[in-house]
Amino acid sequence: EAGVTQFPSHSVIEKGQTVTLRCDPISGHDNLYWYRRVMGKEIKFLLHFVKESKQDESGMPNNRFLAERTGGTYSTLKVQPAELEDSGVYFCASSPLTGGTYNEQFFGPGTRLTVL
Amino acid sequence: LAKTTQPISMDSYEGQEVNITCSHNNIATNDYITWYQQFPSQGPRFIIQGYKTKVTNEVASLFIPADRKSSTLSLPRVSLSDTAVYYCLVGVPSGGYNKLIFGAGTRLAVHP
């Protein structure tokens, strides 16, 4: 069974540009989460989708970040315009809606974003 | 979610047993204790979870005393490949809906 995949693995962009990160969850997982770790900080929650609906977006830092999950399958996270402080590693995770282990989320390898 | 405190780093040698203790003094009645492991350049990976007493799986054991204000992750006979960051999380299970709140974790280095 394929795990959570993220694309790209690395992205280097200049301040002011736009970047779109993609996450493909494990097939059948209706819960999809985005997290990020900025340099020297802890992994922080960004938002949570249940299918195509945003369940919790309390961690989104500002309106430069836009997450979508059209059709309830893969998700994209767009940063526009990117700022220096957006540099970090962005993780995506997924879990089933029912039948899974409590608090078990399956993480992807992350996308390392560098804003110059 | 309850705040957790764990050592910043630990060192061990191959073949030794490693115990990482996490303090969670404000744990709530319904909170479960969950541990994740993260290797370099990978996302965190769930390894074990418990509510009270002892839980064991193929990877680790989790010891939780009666007052539940702390927990200890035990890794038997570590190898170099166990070098990773270990996170202790405390929260309420909601069928997988929980956002996870990570602390700084414990960086474990296993030496030959």
HADDOCK unambig.tbl for C-alpha pairs under 7 A between the chains (distance, minus, plus):
assign (segid A and resid 42 and name CA) (segid B and resid 102 and name CA) 6.48 0.50 0.50
assign (segid A and resid 42 and name CA) (segid B and resid 103 and name CA) 6.02 0.50 0.50
assign (segid A and resid 42 and name CA) (segid B and resid 104 and name CA) 5.61 0.50 0.50
assign (segid A and resid 43 and name CA) (segid B and resid 102 and name CA) 5.80 0.50 0.50
assign (segid A and resid 44 and name CA) (segid B and resid 101 and name CA) 6.80 0.50 0.50
assign (segid A and resid 44 and name CA) (segid B and resid 102 and name CA) 6.91 0.50 0.50
assign (segid A and resid 45 and name CA) (segid B and resid 99 and name CA) 6.64 0.50 0.50
assign (segid A and resid 45 and name CA) (segid B and resid 100 and name CA) 6.86 0.50 0.50
assign (segid A and resid 45 and name CA) (segid B and resid 101 and name CA) 6.95 0.50 0.50
assign (segid A and resid 91 and name CA) (segid B and resid 43 and name CA) 6.70 0.50 0.50
assign (segid A and resid 95 and name CA) (segid B and resid 96 and name CA) 6.40 0.50 0.50
assign (segid A and resid 96 and name CA) (segid B and resid 96 and name CA) 6.92 0.50 0.50
assign (segid A and resid 97 and name CA) (segid B and resid 95 and name CA) 6.74 0.50 0.50
assign (segid A and resid 97 and name CA) (segid B and resid 96 and name CA) 6.48 0.50 0.50
assign (segid A and resid 98 and name CA) (segid B and resid 95 and name CA) 6.17 0.50 0.50
assign (segid A and resid 100 and name CA) (segid B and resid 96 and name CA) 6.82 0.50 0.50
assign (segid A and resid 102 and name CA) (segid B and resid 93 and name CA) 5.12 0.50 0.50
assign (segid A and resid 102 and name CA) (segid B and resid 94 and name CA) 6.75 0.50 0.50
assign (segid A and resid 102 and name CA) (segid B and resid 95 and name CA) 5.62 0.50 0.50
assign (segid A and resid 102 and name CA) (segid B and resid 96 and name CA) 5.18 0.50 0.50
assign (segid A and resid 103 and name CA) (segid B and resid 93 and name CA) 6.04 0.50 0.50
assign (segid A and resid 103 and name CA) (segid B and resid 96 and name CA) 5.34 0.50 0.50
assign (segid A and resid 103 and name CA) (segid B and resid 98 and name CA) 6.32 0.50 0.50
assign (segid A and resid 104 and name CA) (segid B and resid 46 and name CA) 5.83 0.50 0.50
assign (segid A and resid 104 and name CA) (segid B and resid 96 and name CA) 6.71 0.50 0.50
assign (segid A and resid 105 and name CA) (segid B and resid 46 and name CA) 6.98 0.50 0.50
assign (segid A and resid 106 and name CA) (segid B and resid 45 and name CA) 6.70 0.50 0.50
assign (segid A and resid 107 and name CA) (segid B and resid 43 and name CA) 5.17 0.50 0.50
assign (segid A and resid 107 and name CA) (segid B and resid 44 and name CA) 6.08 0.50 0.50
assign (segid A and resid 107 and name CA) (segid B and resid 45 and name CA) 6.70 0.50 0.50
assign (segid A and resid 108 and name CA) (segid B and resid 43 and name CA) 5.50 0.50 0.50
assign (segid A and resid 109 and name CA) (segid B and resid 41 and name CA) 6.67 0.50 0.50
assign (segid A and resid 109 and name CA) (segid B and resid 42 and name CA) 4.44 0.50 0.50
assign (segid A and resid 109 and name CA) (segid B and resid 43 and name CA) 4.74 0.50 0.50
assign (segid A and resid 110 and name CA) (segid B and resid 42 and name CA) 6.74 0.50 0.50
assign (segid A and resid 110 and name CA) (segid B and resid 43 and name CA) 6.22 0.50 0.50
